[in-house]
């Protein structure tokens, strides 16, 4: 860390032993900038601090970015008490661009999802393994739970009724994802795409009838697919995940109901979440029932506000 003595003293005085390593790691991210400036971050004006903070925050989860911002403001307060008169107001003016981070991880509609997939992945016509990534996110948007996605079989995909019948439930097939779903239902190979076109070739898919069969593995691992998908998104301005697309698909479904005058409720989703809680007392479940439902409602309002579909309450 730059100015390590000061920062280490602050961390020791402010944070529990369990968190000191985490906070030191966050301060370490600022060290290259401080070394370039030749001064501690608390002495820098906002026009120097904000761009550096923005670049660092882009590499962090929202919770980590919030933790960094909180630590910087606490550090400034502590530093001011120790070194009055040689400090800037820059840290006080720092802001975390929550809206921008949310926008990069959310989708507004099936059309929006299709646009992002076309930007990040190979087109379905190339018949590459990117059909797997694309189809996976269409399953997420339709509402298929993450732990069920790789279990969906080809014979459960019903193009006539535009539904996937899986686990006793029906999930909508959106027209934006038809091409990749049709490819995965029909193909017994996928193209291996290489920078050198002479190396491109057809590779047999894993044996079986699971929709998300790729090549090169003896089984389908949802974590491996999601990790590769995350790597691809990290090279773009997008940060979609299975969970974020699943939530957006739910909000889109609720918004479509709201548009035709139906009441929006998250009762079913709340009860589903509660059913996943095992060995919990009735009082704990009842307390969580309210908080889970309130969280759904808050995130739904936030999603609508983000896309100007409604004013934030």
Steps between C-alpha positions, in 0.01 A plus 500: 500500500611855434563686828481160662564612855202734503263259330603202713446705818156607373399144411615364836311773686179473297440142390477162669785259444278290271453792257845659504638291213200582280525875566877502447442327166253770396746778590769314307294554184559874534878465548599529129305826470647641822850410386440685172363802686774487763250569775235331712153467350345719773710790370366471146216713355186335367600546134795265561330264745173428320651360176734277702218383725278428197766281339558308822127460567449349152708200611304446822157368590252764615538392863881523479481840329271625777741363762787686331307828491405462867861423596631804311260734677580352840871529419463868413327570831773315691779663299355848559514449876863391474618749236280814501555751224654274232195330361262544206121480483530262204415180685182658637381566144563149366195322360440141394318482168238247610270564204775431249598179679138386515439581136796286391364199692131523409276465198171672427332255263552197273596737219762662723641160600524398135690821421755430776546136399560605139762746621690257723462151348517330161175500306297176513565454128864423579380196699782548750510430874371854551157353430536349849571838662217666314247226577602497866408867538169446320423227755588749774277771355215248470532422872668159507686468835878492463526151651252369242640660185733217399226242569265636232473241222439535130162325520382757757539782246158554339532731201136457400376656824815710555563351842753290686326241719739416780460390859123535493516862382468676166757761398452736208716476190568853378533548126838667546647169612335273245802456271741382768240274660416341165870447428559332838199274453612387155879496482718205602813715457614855568756700306835569663579859407868596477672826403649307211203386286697193387472364855122531514332162509194313618531336839251238623283601791480304824273199470153533650187709462580796724446831321827662613735226381829642382818327388822402670356390835340182628237690700330837504613729781292814556784670688743446213251645251433802722872557558571503127200725440623740771845508336345600171293775659808631683646592161200725424300775668247242622499304825203266466473188714247220521357651817467854366329385179269272701392799711448720193288233334280488810466879504418506129226241556357705789513820297311340212226404747498850644461650153172316447366610836576196714630532852867421544584273790814317606319262734578189295867588465525580872346169599735318264799664666364414844447137400873481436568590862538182702493446873381856565252593770158640412595839644814515285302405189230760572763769552673409177170491311463875534864583428520276192180641352614857574833428329324373187276807493793738550706339225199500267450875554872552444489300174204703372666826597823400326316461170263795555203267525385666823613757746698376799285516814 
